[in-house]
């Protein structure tokens, strides 16, 4: 066993990471990390966690969950990566305004030619497009066109210094939020409803085949014909007949079911707030969730030693 040392590239917990250090810490918050923690045989990406073990090396009592929280706090202070934005959005929208029992989220959801950073699902659909200080706004108009026909509410989330520019680029119905230094999201402009702009065909494309079948069973009493494959053309035609409101409600119902399996993990009192967005980005089974909880409760120092 060889100890991996990152003492020359990582700051102390009370420090502020530079760009190189921040990028290293941000790499830990990857779906690959959480999937590795959920596996029976652990080790393929353990080197990522050695970074966390070093981060809290002065705190022998610190758990791996504590180390993730410490890494997130460091990023929030000096390197506000896209993950910091996503996690704060999930914490505010799913755990603040609502609860994981009544709301859920999808992370990196394909939407037409774009990929929505965060989609919050409660009584409606809300897309949050993140633009950090490391991003530009070149693709924003095209992204917003994709989102406005697929979700009732759309927001751009950026830093305080870039909020005015985002508001000038985005249509008036698109909201703008600014992430402040202490992690609070400030509303610069409220989003208005896009229900009248929604395109049933676009909502249909968000769903998987079993989800489409279930939605059409409710609206049309649809039963798939086993001799016609998945009946794509037939389902597409039936879904296109729906009003935007009904198409939205049926799609919302199916998407919420898809994200439901994250509840058992994020509702755990020991699950760290720093990993909320990651849990929705990398859904796991109940068995995998138990493995994650167990490993997060172990001393972070354990993960300084890897094969």
Backbone bond lengths (Angstrom), bond angles and torsions (degrees), N, CA, C in turn:
res aa  C-N    CA-C-N  psi(-1)  N-CA   C-N-CA  omega(-1)  CA-C   N-CA-C  phi
1 X - - - 1.462 - - 1.530 109.68 -
2 X 1.316 117.64 126.27 1.454 121.51 179.41 1.518 109.94 -111.97
3 X 1.323 116.65 132.56 1.460 120.05 179.73 1.521 109.38 -79.79
4 X 1.332 116.00 128.64 1.458 121.15 178.21 1.522 108.56 -91.23
5 X 1.313 117.72 122.33 1.455 120.30 -177.52 1.539 109.95 -110.91
6 X 1.340 114.28 129.98 1.457 120.12 178.47 1.529 110.28 -119.82
7 X 1.337 116.28 21.82 1.457 119.96 -172.92 1.524 112.44 -63.66
8 X 1.315 118.71 -22.36 1.458 119.67 -179.98 1.516 112.18 -87.76
9 X 1.326 118.15 -11.19 1.457 119.92 -177.32 1.515 113.30 -116.36
10 X 1.329 117.25 -11.39 1.451 120.13 179.80 1.515 111.49 -111.69
11 X 1.357 116.53 143.25 1.457 119.52 177.20 1.511 110.46 -80.40
12 X 1.345 117.19 167.31 1.452 120.24 168.53 1.517 108.86 -67.45
13 X 1.336 116.47 162.64 1.461 120.71 -177.50 1.517 111.58 -57.14
14 X 1.346 117.77 -33.44 1.457 120.20 -177.63 1.527 112.43 -86.89
15 X 1.319 117.54 1.75 1.453 120.35 -178.78 1.508 112.58 -88.18
16 X 1.329 115.80 -171.59 1.463 122.41 177.83 1.511 107.90 -126.65
17 X 1.322 118.92 123.72 1.467 120.24 -176.23 1.519 112.07 -71.98
18 X 1.337 115.93 142.71 1.452 118.88 169.90 1.528 108.48 -82.35
19 X 1.321 117.12 -174.88 1.462 119.26 -174.42 1.526 112.40 -63.76
20 X 1.325 117.60 -41.45 1.466 120.36 179.43 1.518 111.01 -64.82
21 X 1.321 116.16 -46.11 1.454 120.83 179.08 1.525 110.91 -63.98
22 X 1.345 116.15 -41.14 1.459 120.45 179.82 1.518 112.22 -62.80
23 X 1.326 116.12 -42.36 1.464 119.56 178.88 1.522 111.15 -62.51
24 X 1.329 116.75 -37.29 1.454 121.21 178.41 1.527 110.56 -64.75
25 X 1.329 116.87 -46.03 1.466 120.54 178.67 1.529 111.11 -65.64
26 X 1.333 116.75 -41.64 1.462 120.09 -178.64 1.523 111.68 -61.39
27 X 1.338 116.72 -30.48 1.466 119.84 -178.46 1.530 112.27 -65.53
28 X 1.337 116.45 -20.88 1.463 120.03 179.36 1.531 110.77 -68.30
29 X 1.337 116.80 -32.32 1.454 120.87 -176.19 1.529 110.22 -85.55
30 X 1.311 114.75 63.69 1.462 122.86 -178.44 1.523 109.30 -118.30
31 X 1.337 118.23 143.92 1.467 119.73 175.46 1.519 112.80 -53.15
32 X 1.333 116.56 -29.88 1.464 120.53 178.61 1.533 110.26 -59.23
33 X 1.325 116.93 -39.62 1.461 121.18 -179.54 1.521 111.14 -61.86
34 X 1.325 116.86 -48.49 1.464 119.90 -177.74 1.525 111.03 -67.83
35 X 1.315 117.11 -37.94 1.474 119.28 177.69 1.523 110.40 -62.93
36 X 1.327 116.62 -38.70 1.462 119.88 178.77 1.530 110.73 -64.06
37 X 1.321 116.68 -40.23 1.469 120.70 178.25 1.522 112.26 -65.09
38 X 1.316 117.44 -23.02 1.468 121.37 -177.62 1.527 112.94 -87.11
39 X 1.326 117.62 -9.85 1.462 120.47 -174.24 1.519 111.77 -84.22
40 X 1.317 114.74 152.08 1.465 119.76 178.63 1.518 110.66 -64.50
41 X 1.324 116.38 -47.24 1.459 121.28 178.06 1.527 107.68 -96.33
42 X 1.316 115.44 110.56 1.454 120.77 -174.23 1.528 110.27 -99.95
43 X 1.327 116.89 140.23 1.453 117.67 173.76 1.508 116.20 153.54
44 X 1.328 118.04 -23.27 1.453 119.97 -174.82 1.516 114.24 -57.75
45 X 1.328 116.69 -35.41 1.461 120.09 -179.20 1.525 110.86 -123.11
46 X 1.327 116.08 26.53 1.463 119.86 -178.21 1.522 112.36 -61.39
47 X 1.332 117.58 -23.47 1.462 120.64 -179.63 1.525 111.12 -59.66
48 X 1.340 117.28 -32.23 1.464 120.18 176.44 1.525 110.79 -60.18
49 X 1.334 115.61 -40.71 1.453 120.00 -175.73 1.518 112.15 -76.10
50 X 1.323 117.32 -19.56 1.465 119.42 174.28 1.524 109.94 -61.14
51 X 1.331 117.04 -30.92 1.462 121.08 176.17 1.521 109.87 -59.30
52 X 1.330 116.46 -43.40 1.459 120.74 -179.17 1.523 111.10 -69.23
53 X 1.335 117.09 -39.13 1.453 119.84 177.98 1.514 111.70 -59.00
54 X 1.334 116.77 -39.71 1.449 120.94 177.68 1.525 111.54 -69.16
55 X 1.319 116.26 -34.00 1.462 120.79 -175.86 1.524 112.12 -61.12
56 X 1.321 117.91 -35.59 1.472 121.65 -178.53 1.525 110.54 -113.94
57 X 1.317 117.03 31.83 1.469 120.35 -175.44 1.525 112.56 -62.47
58 X 1.346 117.80 -21.87 1.470 120.44 179.62 1.530 112.00 -85.13
59 X 1.323 116.92 -0.76 1.469 121.21 -178.73 1.529 108.79 -122.07
60 X 1.308 118.75 85.97 1.469 121.16 -175.56 1.517 113.49 -61.79
61 X 1.339 117.48 -22.15 1.468 120.23 -179.57 1.527 112.67 -84.84
62 X 1.325 117.84 -8.48 1.468 121.58 -175.32 1.520 111.19 -67.73
63 X 1.324 116.14 135.17 1.457 121.92 176.13 1.525 109.63 -88.58
64 X 1.316 115.57 171.45 1.460 119.54 175.92 1.527 109.95 -61.95
65 X 1.332 118.12 -36.80 1.465 121.37 176.45 1.526 110.24 -60.41
66 X 1.331 117.36 -43.11 1.469 121.12 177.37 1.521 110.73 -60.37
67 X 1.318 116.22 -39.46 1.463 120.66 -178.52 1.525 111.14 -66.58
68 X 1.340 117.23 -39.76 1.468 119.78 175.74 1.527 110.20 -61.10
69 X 1.328 116.83 -43.60 1.464 120.36 179.45 1.527 110.82 -62.96
70 X 1.330 116.64 -40.37 1.463 120.41 178.75 1.525 110.77 -63.70
71 X 1.313 116.82 -40.37 1.471 120.97 178.86 1.516 110.87 -64.76
72 X 1.323 116.26 -42.51 1.472 120.19 178.93 1.525 110.55 -63.43
73 X 1.330 117.88 -40.94 1.460 121.04 179.79 1.526 111.23 -64.10
74 X 1.320 116.30 -39.58 1.459 120.20 176.96 1.523 111.48 -62.45
75 X 1.324 115.90 -44.87 1.461 120.05 178.87 1.522 111.04 -61.64
76 X 1.327 116.85 -41.79 1.462 120.81 -178.90 1.528 111.36 -62.91
77 X 1.339 116.84 -30.98 1.464 120.59 -177.99 1.522 112.62 -80.22
78 X 1.323 116.62 -35.93 1.456 116.57 -170.67 1.507 117.32 -134.59
79 X 1.334 118.29 -7.61 1.475 120.04 -177.63 1.525 106.77 -153.32
80 X 1.332 115.66 80.47 1.466 118.99 -173.62 1.536 109.51 -79.16
81 X 1.304 113.55 85.32 1.455 121.50 -179.32 1.524 110.23 -70.49
82 X 1.323 114.82 172.07 1.462 119.68 177.77 1.521 111.21 -58.99
83 X 1.342 116.53 -34.82 1.463 118.68 -179.41 1.526 111.50 -64.43
84 X 1.331 118.07 -38.39 1.465 120.85 178.02 1.524 109.97 -57.74
85 X 1.329 117.15 -44.54 1.465 121.35 177.89 1.526 110.35 -61.42
86 X 1.331 116.26 -49.95 1.466 120.16 -176.84 1.525 111.46 -59.78
87 X 1.319 115.92 -43.22 1.460 118.99 -177.23 1.531 111.15 -67.71
88 X 1.330 117.01 -38.07 1.459 119.74 177.54 1.527 111.30 -66.93
89 X 1.334 117.07 -36.46 1.472 120.15 176.95 1.522 110.56 -63.78
90 X 1.344 116.44 -47.64 1.464 120.06 179.54 1.525 110.42 -61.96
91 X 1.321 117.39 -42.55 1.466 120.62 -179.51 1.522 111.11 -62.64
92 X 1.328 116.60 -41.07 1.461 119.90 -178.71 1.529 111.54 -73.19
93 X 1.328 116.50 -47.47 1.468 119.49 -171.86 1.522 113.45 -80.46
94 X 1.335 117.17 -41.53 1.466 120.36 -175.87 1.522 111.54 -89.09
95 X 1.337 116.61 -40.06 1.467 120.27 -174.69 1.524 112.57 -101.61
96 X 1.330 117.97 -16.54 1.455 121.21 -179.13 1.507 112.63 -94.36
97 X 1.311 115.78 -66.69 1.465 120.19 -179.06 1.525 112.09 -70.60
98 X 1.317 116.28 -32.52 1.462 120.84 -175.93 1.533 108.73 -126.28
99 X 1.316 116.68 -146.20 1.463 122.33 173.30 1.517 106.99 -150.35
100 X 1.341 117.56 160.40 1.469 119.36 179.96 1.525 113.55 -62.06
101 X 1.320 117.33 -12.95 1.467 119.60 178.26 1.526 112.21 -83.23
102 X 1.323 116.39 -20.91 1.464 119.81 -179.21 1.528 112.54 -117.06
103 X 1.314 117.21 -8.55 1.465 121.38 -179.23 1.523 109.33 -141.77
104 X 1.305 116.03 155.31 1.466 120.97 177.21 1.522 108.23 -149.28
105 X 1.313 115.80 -178.37 1.459 119.60 -176.46 1.520 111.04 -144.77
106 X 1.310 114.95 153.66 1.458 122.82 169.23 1.523 106.83 -118.69
107 X 1.314 116.54 138.03 1.467 121.67 -178.48 1.530 108.38 -114.67
108 X 1.337 115.61 135.98 1.471 121.52 179.93 1.529 110.72 55.81
109 X 1.326 116.09 56.64 1.465 122.42 -178.09 1.526 110.23 -92.33
110 X 1.356 118.79 120.12 1.464 120.28 176.30 1.532 111.32 -58.90
111 X 1.324 115.00 134.52 1.467 122.64 179.68 1.519 107.95 -139.46
112 X 1.323 117.76 96.32 1.450 119.98 -176.39 1.518 109.49 62.57
113 X 1.325 116.53 -125.25 1.461 120.65 178.80 1.509 113.22 -91.24
114 X 1.325 117.48 8.29 1.462 122.04 -177.30 1.527 110.56 -121.90
115 X 1.327 115.57 172.46 1.464 121.36 175.75 1.518 107.50 -128.68
116 X 1.334 116.40 115.30 1.463 121.45 -178.05 1.523 109.71 -75.04
117 X 1.315 116.59 131.82 1.468 120.98 -177.52 1.528 111.25 -63.98
118 X 1.331 117.09 -52.37 1.464 121.58 -179.74 1.517 108.34 -137.99
119 X 1.336 116.20 131.02 1.468 122.15 172.34 1.520 106.68 -118.90
120 X 1.317 116.91 116.66 1.459 121.27 178.48 1.518 108.85 -97.79
121 X 1.327 114.73 131.82 1.456 122.24 -176.47 1.523 108.81 -118.61
122 X 1.321 117.38 112.57 1.466 121.27 172.07 1.511 107.25 -133.25
123 X 1.327 118.64 -111.77 1.459 119.23 173.53 1.501 112.48 -80.15
124 X 1.329 116.05 -5.94 1.458 122.13 179.22 1.528 108.97 -152.94
125 X 1.330 116.56 -169.81 1.459 121.89 179.18 1.524 109.50 -116.18
126 X 1.327 116.59 133.27 1.458 121.21 178.42 1.518 108.98 -135.85
127 X 1.318 116.19 126.09 1.466 122.12 178.14 1.524 109.11 -102.03
128 X 1.341 114.89 135.93 1.460 121.64 175.23 1.522 107.91 -118.60
129 X 1.318 116.52 116.05 1.458 122.14 177.15 1.525 108.61 -99.77
130 X 1.325 116.50 119.75 1.457 122.29 -175.17 1.528 110.78 -91.00
131 X 1.324 115.35 132.65 1.464 121.71 172.11 1.530 107.62 -130.31
132 X 1.323 115.74 100.40 1.454 120.47 179.41 1.531 109.38 -78.18
133 X 1.323 115.89 177.66 1.455 119.67 176.82 1.523 111.94 -70.95
134 X 1.338 116.84 -8.03 1.461 121.43 176.63 1.528 111.72 -92.14
135 X 1.341 117.29 -5.44 1.468 122.41 -177.83 1.524 110.73 -103.04
136 X 1.335 115.16 164.36 1.464 119.13 168.29 1.522 108.67 -116.66
137 X 1.315 116.86 177.57 1.466 121.57 -175.48 1.537 112.22 -102.95
138 X 1.324 117.63 15.34 1.468 120.60 -174.05 1.521 112.37 -56.97
139 X 1.326 116.96 -45.44 1.463 120.65 -175.46 1.527 113.37 -89.65
140 X 1.310 117.64 -3.91 1.463 120.42 -173.26 1.530 113.86 -58.20
141 X 1.328 121.46 -46.31 1.474 119.39 179.77 1.534 113.09 -56.72
142 X 1.345 117.34 -43.54 1.468 120.43 179.53 1.521 110.76 -67.09
143 X 1.324 116.80 -39.46 1.471 119.78 178.35 1.522 110.98 -61.99
144 X 1.316 116.63 -44.44 1.463 119.87 -178.57 1.526 111.65 -65.78
145 X 1.329 117.48 -33.97 1.469 119.44 175.43 1.522 110.73 -61.67
146 X 1.319 116.48 -41.97 1.465 120.18 178.45 1.529 111.23 -64.41
147 X 1.316 116.84 -41.42 1.458 120.62 -174.25 1.526 112.76 -74.31
148 X 1.324 117.39 -35.60 1.472 120.41 -172.82 1.519 113.01 -70.23
149 X 1.332 118.78 -15.19 1.466 120.94 175.51 1.521 111.86 -99.81
150 X 1.357 116.53 6.13 1.466 120.19 -174.49 1.523 114.46 -130.79
151 X 1.323 118.59 -7.96 1.461 121.54 179.39 1.524 109.44 -144.23
152 X 1.321 115.71 149.42 1.471 118.44 -177.36 1.521 112.13 -69.22
153 X 1.336 116.64 -39.94 1.466 120.16 -179.47 1.531 109.78 -125.10
154 X 1.326 115.73 143.21 1.460 121.65 -179.78 1.529 108.82 -133.31
155 X 1.339 115.15 134.85 1.466 121.18 177.32 1.527 109.88 -128.95
156 X 1.328 115.26 146.97 1.461 122.36 164.99 1.523 106.05 -102.21
157 X 1.335 116.22 131.61 1.464 121.17 179.96 1.522 107.82 -117.34
158 X 1.325 116.01 122.32 1.451 120.19 -176.68 1.520 109.44 -145.30
159 X 1.319 117.41 -172.72 1.459 120.98 178.08 1.522 109.64 -80.20
160 X 1.332 115.94 165.07 1.459 120.71 -179.60 1.526 110.81 -58.82
161 X 1.321 116.87 -41.06 1.454 121.03 -176.61 1.517 114.34 -68.01
162 X 1.338 117.73 -18.72 1.468 120.54 -177.04 1.527 112.58 -110.58
163 X 1.317 116.66 2.18 1.467 120.23 -175.04 1.523 112.44 -64.28
164 X 1.317 117.95 -40.29 1.465 120.67 -179.27 1.527 111.00 -63.77
165 X 1.329 116.62 -39.97 1.470 120.30 178.17 1.521 110.54 -65.22
166 X 1.329 116.91 -41.59 1.468 120.32 178.14 1.528 110.91 -62.67
167 X 1.322 117.11 -41.31 1.465 121.21 -179.56 1.528 111.32 -65.47
168 X 1.327 117.05 -33.71 1.462 120.59 179.58 1.527 111.69 -71.43
169 X 1.329 117.20 -32.36 1.468 121.57 -178.81 1.522 111.55 -81.01
170 X 1.319 117.56 -40.25 1.464 121.75 -173.61 1.527 111.52 -76.35
171 X 1.343 117.89 144.62 1.469 120.62 173.26 1.526 110.86 -58.31
172 X 1.321 116.35 159.30 1.461 121.20 -174.22 1.517 113.38 -62.14
173 X 1.340 118.18 -25.68 1.458 120.17 -179.31 1.522 112.65 -79.97
174 X 1.329 117.75 -11.12 1.463 122.17 178.88 1.523 109.33 -88.14
175 X 1.324 116.48 129.40 1.451 120.62 179.36 1.507 112.06 -81.67
176 X 1.322 115.73 162.32 1.468 121.91 178.43 1.527 108.30 -132.35
177 X 1.331 116.06 129.02 1.454 123.05 176.82 1.524 109.04 -119.85
178 X 1.328 116.77 144.66 1.463 121.74 177.70 1.518 109.08 -117.30
179 X 1.336 115.53 128.48 1.461 120.88 177.10 1.521 108.53 -86.81
180 X 1.333 115.42 116.64 1.462 120.72 -179.00 1.524 110.33 -86.03
181 X 1.316 115.89 167.86 1.458 121.84 -173.28 1.519 112.98 -58.45
182 X 1.316 117.52 -33.83 1.460 120.26 -177.69 1.524 112.61 -88.45
183 X 1.317 117.13 8.40 1.455 120.39 175.85 1.511 114.95 94.48
184 X 1.338 117.14 -0.34 1.455 119.73 179.03 1.525 110.29 -80.75
185 X 1.331 115.94 141.82 1.458 121.34 175.61 1.527 108.60 -98.71
186 X 1.314 115.68 119.41 1.461 121.64 -178.83 1.523 109.78 -101.43
187 X 1.329 117.37 131.66 1.458 121.82 -179.49 1.525 110.25 -81.32
188 X 1.309 116.25 113.73 1.464 122.00 175.98 1.525 109.33 -87.00
189 X 1.319 116.02 -40.37 1.467 121.15 176.62 1.520 108.72 -148.40
190 X 1.314 116.26 132.74 1.456 121.62 179.94 1.532 110.10 -78.09
191 X 1.323 116.75 139.23 1.467 120.33 175.16 1.518 110.18 -76.81
192 X 1.320 116.85 148.16 1.464 121.60 173.69 1.524 109.33 -109.71
193 X 1.328 115.87 166.94 1.462 120.89 -172.89 1.527 112.19 -69.71
194 X 1.352 114.38 139.34 1.464 121.94 175.55 1.523 112.59 -104.40
195 X 1.315 117.79 12.46 1.475 119.41 -173.66 1.523 111.21 -50.74
196 X 1.301 118.20 -42.72 1.464 120.78 -178.49 1.518 113.63 -68.04
197 X 1.334 117.90 -18.07 1.466 121.69 -179.52 1.523 112.90 -96.03
198 X 1.320 117.92 -9.01 1.451 120.12 -175.82 1.521 111.23 -66.33
199 X 1.326 115.28 143.81 1.462 122.28 -179.16 1.528 107.81 -114.08
200 X 1.339 118.00 113.38 1.469 119.40 -178.65 1.522 114.10 -51.26
201 X 1.327 117.60 -38.29 1.462 120.64 178.56 1.523 111.34 -60.34
202 X 1.326 116.97 -39.38 1.465 120.73 179.67 1.528 110.98 -68.01
203 X 1.319 116.52 -37.49 1.465 120.55 177.26 1.531 110.40 -68.20
204 X 1.311 116.43 -38.35 1.468 121.76 176.94 1.527 110.60 -57.04
205 X 1.333 116.56 -40.19 1.462 121.37 -177.58 1.518 112.77 -68.40
206 X 1.322 118.07 -19.42 1.462 121.06 178.14 1.521 112.55 -73.91
207 X 1.326 116.51 -20.25 1.462 121.11 -171.16 1.521 112.13 -94.96
208 X 1.321 114.68 153.03 1.463 121.84 172.24 1.519 108.67 -86.68
209 X 1.339 115.43 163.74 1.467 119.68 -174.47 1.534 113.38 -53.99
210 X 1.333 120.33 -49.74 1.470 118.85 178.76 1.528 112.74 -61.88
211 X 1.336 117.03 -32.54 1.463 120.82 178.53 1.524 110.27 -68.95
212 X 1.321 117.50 -40.84 1.468 120.61 176.75 1.523 111.04 -62.49
213 X 1.310 115.56 -43.63 1.459 119.95 -179.85 1.520 111.36 -62.27
214 X 1.332 116.02 -41.76 1.462 119.77 -179.73 1.521 111.18 -67.52
215 X 1.337 117.08 -41.82 1.466 120.72 178.54 1.524 110.96 -61.83
216 X 1.326 117.20 -43.55 1.472 120.77 -178.52 1.522 112.10 -74.85
217 X 1.305 117.09 -24.19 1.463 119.12 173.18 1.527 110.01 -62.60
218 X 1.342 115.52 -37.98 1.464 120.74 179.77 1.523 111.36 -72.34
219 X 1.327 116.66 -42.45 1.470 119.68 -174.52 1.525 113.18 -85.19
220 X 1.330 118.27 -31.89 1.465 121.52 -173.26 1.525 113.93 -126.56
221 X 1.336 117.49 -0.14 1.458 118.82 -172.98 1.510 111.65 65.73
222 X 1.321 115.86 31.71 1.462 122.03 -172.47 1.524 111.77 -69.02
223 X 1.336 115.25 135.47 1.463 122.43 172.71 1.521 107.73 -127.80
224 X 1.324 118.87 120.21 1.473 119.91 -178.08 1.518 111.94 -64.34
225 X 1.317 115.52 141.97 1.459 122.56 176.41 1.530 108.38 -89.49
226 X 1.335 118.16 115.02 1.477 120.26 -176.14 1.523 113.20 -63.15
227 X 1.342 117.06 -16.83 1.464 120.40 -179.16 1.527 112.01 -90.33
228 X 1.345 116.73 0.69 1.463 120.14 -179.15 1.529 111.72 -118.29
229 X 1.326 115.71 28.98 1.458 118.41 -178.29 1.512 109.98 61.72
230 X 1.324 116.87 -132.47 1.458 121.50 178.88 1.527 112.34 -90.37
231 X 1.324 118.06 -1.39 1.456 120.84 178.88 1.514 113.14 58.57
232 X 1.339 116.57 39.30 1.464 121.30 -175.30 1.523 111.93 -52.18
233 X 1.331 117.38 -52.59 1.467 120.76 -175.45 1.522 111.28 -61.26
234 X 1.322 115.93 -41.00 1.458 119.26 179.90 1.528 110.92 -65.30
235 X 1.321 117.13 -45.75 1.463 119.71 179.80 1.527 111.38 -64.02
236 X 1.313 116.05 -41.31 1.453 120.64 179.56 1.533 110.75 -60.56
237 X 1.318 115.81 -43.05 1.471 120.55 179.32 1.525 111.31 -64.02
238 X 1.320 117.04 -44.05 1.462 120.44 -179.28 1.524 111.45 -65.91
239 X 1.318 116.92 -40.49 1.467 120.13 -179.50 1.522 110.83 -66.69
240 X 1.326 116.59 -36.05 1.466 120.80 179.94 1.523 111.67 -65.22
241 X 1.337 117.87 -21.43 1.456 122.01 178.72 1.528 112.69 -74.12
242 X 1.327 116.95 -18.82 1.457 120.74 -175.79 1.529 111.05 -72.40
243 X 1.326 116.05 151.31 1.454 120.32 172.90 1.526 108.52 -69.86
244 X 1.331 118.11 157.25 1.469 119.57 177.97 1.532 112.81 -55.06
245 X 1.320 117.74 -39.46 1.463 119.95 -178.47 1.526 111.35 -65.93
246 X 1.330 117.49 -46.31 1.466 120.29 -178.98 1.524 110.51 -68.13
247 X 1.344 117.11 -41.49 1.462 120.01 177.90 1.525 110.31 -60.16
248 X 1.326 116.46 -41.50 1.463 120.92 178.39 1.525 111.06 -62.93
249 X 1.323 116.33 -46.83 1.466 119.71 -176.43 1.521 111.96 -64.42
250 X 1.341 116.49 -38.80 1.467 119.31 179.49 1.533 110.51 -70.59
251 X 1.330 117.03 -39.60 1.464 119.51 177.34 1.527 110.57 -65.06
252 X 1.324 116.75 -42.92 1.465 121.13 178.33 1.523 110.93 -58.12
253 X 1.317 116.24 -44.25 1.467 120.78 -179.74 1.526 111.13 -58.94
254 X 1.314 116.90 -43.11 1.459 120.73 -178.82 1.522 112.03 -71.35
255 X 1.311 117.78 -40.89 1.457 120.94 -179.54 1.527 111.19 -66.60
256 X 1.311 116.95 -34.71 1.469 119.70 177.32 1.527 110.98 -65.75
257 X 1.322 116.93 -37.21 1.464 119.95 176.72 1.527 110.35 -63.07
258 X 1.333 116.00 -38.07 1.458 120.47 -178.60 1.522 111.24 -62.14
259 X 1.328 116.60 -39.06 1.460 120.68 -177.31 1.520 112.84 -87.09
260 X 1.319 117.00 -2.29 1.463 121.44 -173.76 1.527 112.52 -63.79
261 X 1.325 117.00 -31.22 1.464 119.32 -173.11 1.532 113.45 -72.20
262 X 1.328 117.86 -0.91 1.462 120.39 176.85 1.528 111.19 -86.56
263 X 1.337 116.59 -16.75 1.464 121.41 -174.76 1.516 113.39 -53.10
264 X 1.340 116.11 -45.87 1.460 119.16 -173.76 1.528 112.45 -62.47
265 X 1.328 117.61 -22.40 1.458 120.48 179.49 1.523 111.44 -90.04
266 X 1.327 117.54 -52.62 1.467 120.14 -174.10 1.524 112.36 -69.61
267 X 1.338 118.13 -20.63 1.462 120.72 177.91 1.521 112.77 -80.34
268 X 1.327 117.81 -9.31 1.453 120.63 179.65 1.531 109.81 -66.11
269 X 1.335 118.06 131.48 1.468 120.03 -179.28 1.524 113.48 -64.82
270 X 1.320 117.85 -17.91 1.466 120.74 -179.48 1.533 112.90 -95.52
271 X 1.328 117.21 -3.88 1.465 119.43 -178.72 1.526 108.55 -76.38
272 X 1.339 118.47 127.02 1.472 120.51 -174.22 1.523 113.28 -71.72
273 X 1.319 115.44 142.93 1.461 121.05 179.45 1.522 111.99 -61.07
274 X 1.324 116.47 -26.81 1.465 120.76 -177.91 1.516 113.44 -67.62
275 X 1.337 117.85 -16.58 1.466 121.34 -175.98 1.529 113.55 -107.69
276 X 1.318 117.38 10.85 1.466 119.28 -175.97 1.524 112.76 -60.26
277 X 1.314 117.27 -49.49 1.466 119.20 179.87 1.516 111.10 -64.61
278 X 1.322 116.94 -35.99 1.460 120.35 -179.68 1.527 110.95 -65.41
279 X 1.330 117.25 -34.90 1.469 120.51 178.14 1.521 110.87 -61.84
280 X 1.334 116.72 -39.36 1.462 119.61 178.96 1.529 111.96 -77.28
281 X 1.322 116.56 -22.73 1.463 120.24 178.73 1.517 112.25 -79.26
282 X 1.344 116.64 -24.70 1.471 121.12 -177.07 1.522 109.61 -134.46
283 X 1.347 117.84 70.68 1.469 120.59 -179.44 1.525 111.07 -57.90
284 X 1.327 115.51 145.11 1.452 119.94 -178.52 1.517 110.02 -134.42
285 X 1.314 116.64 169.69 1.457 122.14 177.98 1.525 109.92 -76.49
286 X 1.343 115.42 171.51 1.469 119.73 177.46 1.529 110.49 -62.46
287 X 1.331 117.04 -38.42 1.464 120.40 177.75 1.520 110.19 -65.52
288 X 1.326 116.50 -44.29 1.453 120.17 177.85 1.516 112.20 -61.45
289 X 1.341 116.42 -37.79 1.464 120.61 179.14 1.521 111.06 -63.49
290 X 1.318 117.16 -38.85 1.470 120.36 178.82 1.527 110.81 -65.59
291 X 1.327 116.03 -38.87 1.461 118.83 177.63 1.532 111.06 -64.58
292 X 1.333 115.57 -41.41 1.465 120.02 178.30 1.526 110.30 -60.57
293 X 1.333 116.59 -48.95 1.466 120.18 179.91 1.527 111.33 -58.08
294 X 1.331 116.14 -42.64 1.464 119.90 -179.46 1.524 110.74 -62.53
295 X 1.328 117.09 -46.15 1.458 119.99 -176.52 1.524 111.66 -70.58
296 X 1.315 117.71 -33.68 1.458 120.27 177.55 1.522 111.71 -66.36
297 X 1.323 117.16 -25.63 1.468 121.01 -178.69 1.533 112.52 -83.82
298 X 1.338 117.88 -8.79 1.459 121.37 -179.20 1.531 111.03 -77.66
299 X 1.336 117.57 155.25 1.470 120.33 177.38 1.526 110.66 -57.29
300 X 1.313 116.11 134.65 1.465 119.99 179.42 1.521 111.31 -61.31
301 X 1.341 117.02 -29.44 1.467 120.00 179.76 1.519 111.91 -60.02
302 X 1.335 116.96 -26.43 1.470 121.07 179.01 1.520 110.01 -56.66
303 X 1.322 116.62 -33.62 1.463 121.47 -172.84 1.522 112.48 -90.15
304 X 1.345 116.07 6.35 1.464 118.22 171.77 1.521 110.47 -79.15
305 X 1.313 116.40 -19.52 1.456 120.46 -178.38 1.515 109.16 -107.56
306 X 1.306 116.45 120.00 1.453 121.13 178.97 1.513 108.63 -132.14
307 X 1.335 114.31 159.55 1.475 118.80 -178.99 1.514 110.55 -64.82
